[in-house]
Every structure is written in structure tokens, then in C-alpha cells.
Amino acid sequence: MKIVLAYSGGLDTSVIVKWLRETYDAEIITFAADIGQEEELRGLAQKARRTGASKHYTLDLVEEFARDFIYPMIRANAVYEGQYYLGTSIARPLIAQAQIGVAKREKADTVAHGATGKGNDQCRFELTYMALAPRLQIISPWKIDSFREQFPGRAEMIAYCQKHKIPVKASLKKPYSMDRNLLHISYEAGILEDPWFDPTTSKNKGMFTLSVSPEDAPNRAEPVELEFESGNCVAVNGRRLTPAGVLRALNKLGGKHGIGRVDLVENRFVGMKSRGVYETPGGTILMQGHRQIESLTLDREVMHLRDSLIPKYAELVYYGFWFAPEREALQALVDESQRRVSGTVRLKLYKGNVITCGRKSKYSLYDPKVASMEGLKSWYNQNDATGFIRLNGLRLRARYFAQGGPKI
């Protein structure tokens, strides 16, 4: 038996490498995707081999992540439940896809992951496995009784690592879990499971990594200009960048000004509510800039149709259906809508706020002569509004005459 494990080097997967090897008498190959974790990837290969892996892969997927996963989602303006920018959700299908590639290369018959049996990641990993490589066996230790009996909590896992000399940074002093990538960093579990716990106090705010507190941000606003082509940001302050380059630049700017912090209670796919705290500095700026250039270039009915699909698109990403036909169909509609979403947006960043200061586009649908209240002549005839309103009011008048109308 040969197992490819999605490996982060954190507490759970460090334990799982050894546990899988002992439980299944299998060869374990570990795989990590570089999607912008930065320092978290250092020393992973050596650590994995010391823990029992026969081989380790770390694949650089940063540009692919930005180009083929984050940017399509930004074009759709996808936000889950109005607050969550889907930073963890959008990463999982890419990780699982690359893991399948390693499994094929190594002729492995099984894939494994360290996602818990209560969260969303188990769905995102396994639905991707099923969509792209349904013949692979799947091992999810957290859904195996014997594993949960051996490791009922973090304390037992830390003790196991100490006993077997498995190097981990985890300790009971930081009782929450973190997940970082190019788009965001998330914090959940442990002390954050109390929805009343305040992580922003002076005592607790050291938890945050990507951004300063808005109270501690500079007292002067900083301007930033974003240039878009077909719904994609291609330049920041006049400098053309790759998708990953855009996000890195905006993460730095947003973090400096306390942009993109979100604390929410969300509805997990498996049915329970969960409290999560997120930092998405660059993504928050990018999403607002994209929406502003759309306001200038998108037809009203196209925008309203696309907007009506945002909750569904975001739900599909959150649940793990990135490689499902309905998400692909929605993406086709979204991308068609973005063909003329090009232009420049001017923003200001100030103490947690992204303030719009202007937008321009050669494809602008805004006609100042038509919109002006100053009597400028144009092809629009205000007299047309009389018949327009009477026709739209026809059913309201008919209701009144036939049924007496609403009571006031």
C-alpha cells in the first residue's frame, strides 16, 4: 500500500504520518503545496522524512493558485454569507488536485488528509478526489474511531509527538489553529470557539499576522490605483504584475492599514455553526476595486443576474464543489460578463477602510450627458419616462380598481 498524504507539517499531519505508517504498514509519501504560506514551508521535507515518510514533494503552486482559482472567484465577486472571502475554501481543490498528480506519478493507490470530521475541509478534499480520481482510496484518520480514541485532543497529540521525538511547534499556549495562504490567514478552534471571546484586545491581538489593528494603522490615508482587464487586476499603482504579484502587493498595503479583518460565525456544510477569524487584506482591496470597475462597465441586468448567483457560487466554493459541473457552468456565465470589465479604479486605504475615490474605463456605460441634471442635450428624452412609469404602474392601478388596493 502506498499513501500520499496532504502534509502541512503541523500537529495533526505530523502525527498522522507515523500513525498511517504503523496502522497500515504502508509507504507514506508526503505532499505540500506552496500556495503562499511562506515561512511555514521551511524544513518540511526533512521533517517529513524524520517522521516516517519515504519521500516528500513541495510544489510551487502560488501563481496557479492566484491565476486559476483566486482570480476566477474574484471575477464572480464570491463572498460566503456576506462576510467570508473563502481563503481556505478556494485553496483546497488546488491542493487536492496536485496531490492526485503526485499519487499518479508515484503510482499510489491511496490519498489521505488531516482534515477533521467536523469541518469543511474534509468535504473539499474528498469531493475533489472523487471528481478527478474516483478510483483512489481515501483515508481520513479523523473519521476513524481508533484514531479519535487514541487522540481525543491536542494534549494527547502533543504528548505523542514528544514521545516519538516528532518536532512540532504546537503547544497548549496557542490554543487555536491557523491556516495561511496567499489570499488570507484563518484562525479557529480552541479559545476562539467562544463567540464572545475578543481577539482584538491588547492582550490577545498578537494572534494577528497579516495586518495591524485599525487603531494602530497610520493616521494618513494611502492612495492606490488598480488597473483591470476583463475582470482581472493586472497592475497596482501603474506597475504591471502577475496575479500572485498583485495579491502580494495588496496584502502588504492592506496589512499596513488594517484592511480585511473579519470575525464571523459561519454555517459549515456539515450543519454546525463555527466561529472563524480571518485576515484577507489584499483580497478585500481587490474585491472592492473589481466591484467599482464593474459598476461602470457592466449592463444593469447582467450585473443583477450575476449578483443573484453570488450566493450559489460562494456556496459551491465553500462546500467543496469547485470541480462540479454547476460551478463550471456558473464560471462560464461570469467570465462572459467580464469581457468589458476593464479600466482603472482609484482607492484610499485608511484605518481598516477601503474608500473609493474614482473609476474610469474606455468601456464605460456612464454617459454624463444622459445622467446630468443640468439640462444637457442628449439622445435621452425625459418625456419617455411618462409612458414607462404608466406601463409599470398598470398592474398596481388594476389591483386598486379590482380589489381595493393596499390598506393605508
C-alpha positions as CSV (number, residue, x, y, z in Angstrom):
1,M,0.0,0.0,0.0
2,K,1.3,3.4,-0.9
3,I,-0.3,6.5,0.5
4,V,0.1,10.2,-0.5
5,L,-0.7,12.4,2.4
6,A,-1.6,16.1,2.2
7,Y,1.0,17.4,4.6
8,S,1.4,20.7,6.3
9,G,4.0,19.8,9.0
10,G,1.5,21.0,11.7
11,L,0.5,19.0,14.7
12,D,-2.2,16.8,13.0
13,T,-0.3,15.7,9.9
14,S,2.9,15.2,11.9
15,V,1.1,12.7,14.0
16,I,-0.8,11.2,11.0
17,V,2.4,10.3,9.1
18,K,3.6,8.0,11.8
19,W,0.1,6.7,12.6
20,L,-0.6,5.8,9.0
21,R,2.7,4.0,8.6
22,E,2.2,1.9,11.7
23,T,-1.5,1.3,11.2
24,Y,-1.4,0.3,7.6
25,D,2.2,-0.9,7.3
26,A,2.3,1.4,4.2
27,E,4.8,3.5,2.4
28,I,4.0,7.2,3.1
29,I,4.7,9.9,0.7
30,T,4.1,13.4,1.9
31,F,3.0,16.3,-0.3
32,A,2.8,20.1,0.5
33,A,1.5,22.8,-1.8
34,D,3.3,26.1,-1.8
35,I,0.3,28.5,-2.1
36,G,1.9,31.4,-0.2
37,Q,2.4,30.1,3.3
38,E,6.0,31.5,3.2
39,E,8.0,30.6,6.3
40,E,5.6,27.7,7.2
41,L,7.2,25.6,4.4
42,R,10.7,25.7,5.7
43,G,12.2,22.3,6.6
44,L,9.1,20.3,5.6
45,A,11.0,17.7,3.6
46,Q,13.5,16.9,6.3
47,K,10.8,16.9,9.0
48,A,8.5,14.6,6.9
49,R,11.3,12.1,6.4
50,R,12.3,12.1,10.0
51,T,8.7,11.4,10.9
52,G,8.5,8.3,8.6
53,A,7.8,9.5,5.1
54,S,9.8,7.8,2.4
55,K,9.6,10.8,0.1
56,H,8.3,14.4,0.2
57,Y,7.1,16.8,-2.5
58,T,6.7,20.5,-2.1
59,L,5.2,22.0,-5.3
60,D,5.2,25.7,-6.1
61,L,1.6,26.5,-7.0
62,V,1.5,30.1,-6.0
63,E,0.9,31.6,-9.5
64,E,-1.5,28.8,-10.4
65,F,-3.4,29.4,-7.2
66,A,-3.8,33.1,-7.9
67,R,-4.5,32.8,-11.7
68,D,-6.7,29.8,-11.9
69,F,-8.5,29.8,-8.5
70,I,-8.5,33.2,-6.7
71,Y,-9.0,35.3,-9.8
72,P,-11.9,33.4,-11.2
73,M,-13.6,33.7,-7.8
74,I,-12.9,37.4,-7.7
75,R,-14.5,37.8,-11.1
76,A,-17.6,36.2,-9.6
77,N,-17.4,38.6,-6.5
78,A,-17.9,35.5,-4.4
79,V,-18.3,36.1,-0.7
80,Y,-19.8,33.4,1.6
81,E,-22.7,34.6,3.8
82,G,-21.8,38.2,3.0
83,Q,-18.5,38.2,5.0
84,Y,-16.1,35.3,4.3
85,Y,-13.7,35.8,1.3
86,L,-13.2,32.0,1.0
87,G,-9.5,32.0,1.5
88,T,-9.2,28.5,2.9
89,S,-12.1,27.1,0.8
90,I,-10.6,28.1,-2.6
91,A,-7.2,26.6,-1.7
92,R,-8.3,23.0,-1.0
93,P,-9.4,22.0,-4.5
94,L,-6.0,23.0,-5.9
95,I,-4.1,21.2,-3.1
96,A,-6.2,18.0,-3.7
97,Q,-5.7,18.3,-7.5
98,A,-1.9,18.5,-7.1
99,Q,-2.0,15.7,-4.5
100,I,-3.7,13.5,-7.1
101,G,-1.0,14.4,-9.6
102,V,1.7,13.2,-7.1
103,A,-0.3,10.0,-6.5
104,K,-0.4,9.2,-10.2
105,R,3.3,10.0,-10.5
106,E,4.2,7.6,-7.6
107,K,1.6,5.0,-8.7
108,A,0.0,5.3,-5.2
109,D,-3.4,3.7,-4.6
110,T,-4.5,5.9,-1.7
111,V,-4.6,9.5,-0.7
112,A,-5.0,10.8,2.9
113,H,-5.6,14.2,4.6
114,G,-5.7,15.5,8.1
115,A,-9.0,17.4,8.0
116,T,-11.2,16.8,10.9
117,G,-14.5,15.0,10.7
118,K,-16.4,18.1,11.8
119,G,-15.1,20.7,9.4
120,N,-15.5,21.7,5.8
121,D,-12.0,20.7,4.5
122,Q,-12.9,17.0,4.6
123,C,-15.6,17.7,2.0
124,R,-13.4,19.9,-0.1
125,F,-10.6,17.4,-0.3
126,E,-12.7,14.3,-0.8
127,L,-15.1,15.8,-3.3
128,T,-12.1,16.8,-5.4
129,Y,-10.7,13.3,-5.2
130,M,-14.0,11.9,-6.3
131,A,-14.3,14.4,-9.2
132,L,-10.8,13.9,-10.5
133,A,-9.6,10.4,-9.5
134,P,-12.6,8.4,-8.2
135,R,-10.6,5.1,-8.2
136,L,-8.2,6.3,-5.5
137,Q,-8.8,5.0,-1.9
138,I,-9.3,7.8,0.7
139,I,-8.1,7.6,4.3
140,S,-9.4,10.3,6.7
141,P,-8.0,9.4,10.1
142,W,-10.3,11.8,12.0
143,K,-13.2,9.8,10.8
144,I,-11.7,6.5,12.2
145,D,-12.8,5.5,15.7
146,S,-9.4,4.1,16.8
147,F,-7.6,7.3,15.8
148,R,-10.1,9.5,17.7
149,E,-9.8,7.2,20.7
150,Q,-6.0,7.5,20.7
151,F,-6.1,11.3,20.1
152,P,-9.1,12.8,21.8
153,G,-7.5,16.3,21.9
154,R,-4.4,18.4,21.3
155,A,-2.7,17.4,24.6
156,E,-2.6,13.7,23.6
157,M,-1.2,14.6,20.1
158,I,1.5,16.8,21.6
159,A,2.4,14.1,24.1
160,Y,2.6,11.6,21.2
161,C,5.0,13.9,19.3
162,Q,7.2,14.3,22.4
163,K,7.3,10.6,23.0
164,H,8.3,9.8,19.4
165,K,10.6,12.9,19.1
166,I,8.4,14.4,16.3
167,P,9.3,18.1,16.0
168,V,6.2,20.3,16.2
169,K,5.7,24.0,17.1
170,A,2.3,23.4,18.6
171,S,1.8,23.9,22.2
172,L,-1.1,24.4,24.6
173,K,0.0,28.1,24.9
174,K,-1.6,28.9,21.5
175,P,-4.9,27.1,21.7
176,Y,-6.2,27.8,18.2
177,S,-5.5,26.6,14.7
178,M,-4.2,28.7,11.8
179,D,-4.2,28.3,8.1
180,R,-2.3,30.6,5.8
181,N,-2.0,31.1,2.1
182,L,-1.6,33.9,-0.5
183,L,-5.2,35.1,-0.1
184,H,-5.7,35.0,3.7
185,I,-4.9,33.6,7.1
186,S,-7.6,32.0,9.2
187,Y,-7.9,31.3,13.0
188,E,-10.3,29.0,14.6
189,A,-10.9,26.4,17.3
190,G,-9.6,26.5,20.9
191,I,-10.2,29.8,22.6
192,L,-12.0,31.1,19.5
193,E,-14.8,28.6,20.0
194,D,-16.3,31.0,22.4
195,P,-18.1,33.5,20.1
196,W,-17.9,36.1,22.9
197,F,-14.1,35.9,23.1
198,D,-12.5,39.1,21.8
199,P,-9.2,38.6,19.9
200,T,-8.7,42.4,19.3
201,T,-7.9,43.4,22.9
202,S,-4.3,44.5,23.7
203,K,-3.8,41.1,25.5
204,N,-5.0,39.0,22.6
205,K,-4.2,40.9,19.4
206,G,-0.8,39.3,19.0
207,M,-2.7,36.5,17.3
208,F,-3.0,38.5,14.1
209,T,-0.3,38.0,11.4
210,L,-1.0,39.8,8.2
211,S,-2.4,43.1,9.4
212,V,-2.1,45.7,12.1
213,S,-5.1,46.7,14.2
214,P,-7.0,49.5,12.5
215,E,-6.4,51.6,15.7
216,D,-2.7,51.2,15.2
217,A,-2.7,51.9,11.4
218,P,-1.2,55.1,10.0
219,N,-3.1,58.3,10.6
220,R,-2.8,59.3,7.0
221,A,-4.7,57.6,4.1
222,E,-2.7,56.0,1.3
223,P,-3.9,56.1,-2.3
224,V,-3.8,53.0,-4.6
225,E,-4.8,52.6,-8.2
226,L,-5.8,49.2,-9.6
227,E,-6.0,48.5,-13.4
228,F,-8.3,45.8,-14.6
229,E,-8.5,43.9,-17.9
230,S,-11.5,41.6,-18.4
231,G,-12.2,41.4,-14.7
232,N,-8.6,40.7,-13.7
233,C,-6.4,43.1,-11.9
234,V,-3.2,43.5,-13.9
235,A,-1.5,46.5,-12.3
236,V,-1.1,48.2,-9.0
237,N,-0.1,51.9,-9.0
238,G,0.9,51.7,-12.6
239,R,3.1,48.6,-12.2
240,R,2.1,45.5,-14.1
241,L,2.2,42.4,-12.0
242,T,1.2,38.7,-12.2
243,P,-1.9,37.7,-10.3
244,A,0.3,36.5,-7.4
245,G,2.3,39.7,-7.6
246,V,-0.9,41.7,-7.3
247,L,-2.0,39.9,-4.2
248,R,1.4,40.2,-2.6
249,A,1.5,43.9,-3.2
250,L,-2.1,44.4,-1.9
251,N,-1.5,42.2,1.1
252,K,1.4,44.5,2.1
253,L,-0.6,47.7,1.6
254,G,-3.8,46.3,3.2
255,G,-1.9,44.9,6.1
256,K,-0.3,48.2,6.8
257,H,-3.7,49.9,7.1
258,G,-5.6,47.2,9.0
259,I,-7.7,46.2,6.0
260,G,-9.6,42.9,5.7
261,R,-10.1,41.6,9.3
262,V,-13.3,39.6,9.7
263,D,-14.7,37.9,12.7
264,L,-17.8,35.8,12.0
265,V,-19.9,32.8,12.9
266,E,-20.5,30.8,9.7
267,N,-22.6,27.8,8.8
268,R,-20.5,24.8,7.9
269,F,-21.5,22.4,5.2
270,V,-21.9,19.6,7.7
271,G,-24.6,21.5,9.5
272,M,-23.0,23.1,12.6
273,K,-22.1,26.7,13.2
274,S,-18.4,27.7,13.6
275,R,-16.6,30.9,14.7
276,G,-13.7,32.0,12.5
277,V,-11.4,35.0,12.4
278,Y,-9.8,35.9,9.1
279,E,-7.3,38.4,7.7
280,T,-7.8,39.0,3.9
281,P,-6.1,42.3,3.3
282,G,-5.3,42.1,-0.4
283,G,-8.4,40.2,-1.3
284,T,-10.6,42.8,0.4
285,I,-9.0,45.6,-1.6
286,L,-9.2,43.6,-4.9
287,M,-12.8,42.7,-4.4
288,Q,-13.8,46.4,-3.8
289,G,-11.8,47.6,-6.8
290,H,-13.4,44.9,-9.0
291,R,-16.9,45.8,-7.9
292,Q,-16.2,49.5,-8.7
293,I,-15.0,48.9,-12.2
294,E,-18.0,46.7,-12.8
295,S,-20.3,49.5,-11.7
296,L,-19.0,51.5,-14.7
297,T,-18.9,48.8,-17.3
298,L,-21.5,46.1,-16.6
299,D,-25.0,46.3,-18.0
300,R,-27.6,46.5,-15.3
301,E,-29.4,43.3,-16.0
302,V,-26.2,41.4,-16.5
303,M,-24.9,42.7,-13.1
304,H,-28.2,41.8,-11.3
305,L,-28.2,38.4,-12.8
306,R,-24.6,37.7,-11.8
307,D,-25.2,39.2,-8.4
308,S,-28.2,36.8,-7.9
309,L,-25.8,33.9,-8.4
310,I,-23.1,35.1,-6.0
311,P,-24.6,33.2,-3.0
312,K,-24.7,30.0,-5.1
313,Y,-21.2,30.4,-6.4
314,A,-19.8,31.1,-3.0
315,E,-21.7,28.2,-1.5
316,L,-20.2,25.8,-4.1
317,V,-16.7,27.0,-3.3
318,Y,-17.3,26.8,0.4
319,Y,-18.8,23.3,0.3
320,G,-16.1,21.9,-2.0
321,F,-17.7,21.7,-5.4
322,W,-15.1,23.6,-7.4
323,F,-14.8,20.7,-9.9
324,A,-18.6,20.3,-10.2
325,P,-20.4,20.9,-13.5
326,E,-22.6,23.6,-11.9
327,R,-19.6,25.7,-10.8
328,E,-18.1,25.4,-14.2
329,A,-21.4,26.5,-15.8
330,L,-21.6,29.5,-13.5
331,Q,-18.0,30.3,-14.3
332,A,-18.8,30.4,-18.0
333,L,-21.6,32.9,-17.4
334,V,-19.4,35.0,-15.0
335,D,-16.5,35.1,-17.5
336,E,-18.7,36.1,-20.3
337,S,-20.0,39.0,-18.2
338,Q,-16.4,40.2,-17.6
339,R,-15.3,40.8,-21.2
340,R,-15.5,44.6,-21.0
341,V,-14.8,44.9,-17.3
342,S,-11.6,46.9,-17.9
343,G,-10.4,50.2,-16.6
344,T,-8.8,51.9,-13.6
345,V,-10.1,52.3,-10.0
346,R,-8.7,54.8,-7.5
347,L,-9.0,53.9,-3.8
348,K,-7.7,55.2,-0.5
349,L,-6.8,52.9,2.4
350,Y,-7.4,54.3,5.9
351,K,-7.6,52.5,9.3
352,G,-9.4,49.4,8.1
353,N,-11.4,51.1,5.4
354,V,-11.2,50.9,1.6
355,I,-12.6,54.1,0.2
356,T,-13.4,54.6,-3.4
357,C,-12.2,57.8,-5.0
358,G,-12.8,57.3,-8.7
359,R,-13.0,55.0,-11.6
360,K,-12.6,55.3,-15.4
361,S,-12.9,52.9,-18.4
362,K,-12.9,53.1,-22.2
363,Y,-15.9,50.8,-22.0
364,S,-17.8,53.0,-19.5
365,L,-21.6,52.8,-19.9
366,Y,-21.9,56.0,-17.9
367,D,-23.0,58.9,-20.2
368,P,-22.7,62.2,-18.3
369,K,-25.0,63.9,-20.9
370,V,-27.7,61.4,-20.2
371,A,-27.2,61.3,-16.4
372,S,-26.7,65.1,-15.9
373,M,-29.4,67.1,-14.1
374,E,-28.0,70.3,-15.7
375,G,-30.2,70.3,-18.9
376,L,-27.5,69.0,-21.2
377,K,-28.9,67.7,-24.6
378,S,-28.6,64.0,-25.3
379,W,-30.3,61.2,-27.1
380,Y,-32.4,60.6,-24.0
381,N,-35.9,62.1,-24.0
382,Q,-37.4,62.6,-20.5
383,N,-40.9,62.6,-21.9
384,D,-40.4,58.8,-22.5
385,A,-40.5,58.3,-18.7
386,T,-44.2,59.1,-18.6
387,G,-45.3,56.1,-20.6
388,F,-42.6,53.9,-19.0
389,I,-43.9,54.7,-15.5
390,R,-47.6,54.3,-16.5
391,L,-46.9,50.9,-18.0
392,N,-45.0,49.8,-14.9
393,G,-47.9,51.1,-12.8
394,L,-50.6,49.4,-14.8
395,R,-50.8,46.3,-12.6
396,L,-50.8,48.5,-9.5
397,R,-53.7,50.5,-10.8
398,A,-55.6,47.4,-11.9
399,R,-55.2,45.9,-8.4
400,Y,-56.6,49.1,-6.8
401,F,-59.7,49.2,-9.1
402,A,-60.4,45.5,-8.9
403,Q,-59.5,44.7,-5.3
404,G,-59.4,48.0,-3.4
405,G,-55.6,48.3,-3.2
406,P,-53.4,48.1,-0.1
407,K,-54.8,49.4,3.2
408,I,-53.1,52.5,4.5
